[in-house]
């Protein structure tokens, strides 16, 4: 995040910026979908493996769809958000523009990372 901290913004044309934004949105969407899928699979495993007796309670319920939704949706949203946030956190976006900005004139010796 050195470029963001130092206030150096990459020079992109509007077309390049639009393409870059679409790539980032696609990246976030794929990670969110993977996280939602992971959350749904964990909910299914909780129910199918009858962890804590939850599967047998759902099987005896009058309306089993409601507890399934109440278990699956929060897990899917939580895992989707966690996977997306960790993917954004680990995104190598800063290194994409580092070489271009490192050779700019006017940088002092105190600007370098330790």
Helices and strands as residue ranges (DSSP letters): H 2-6, H 14-48, G 51-53, H 54-60, H 64-89, H 93-102, G 109-111
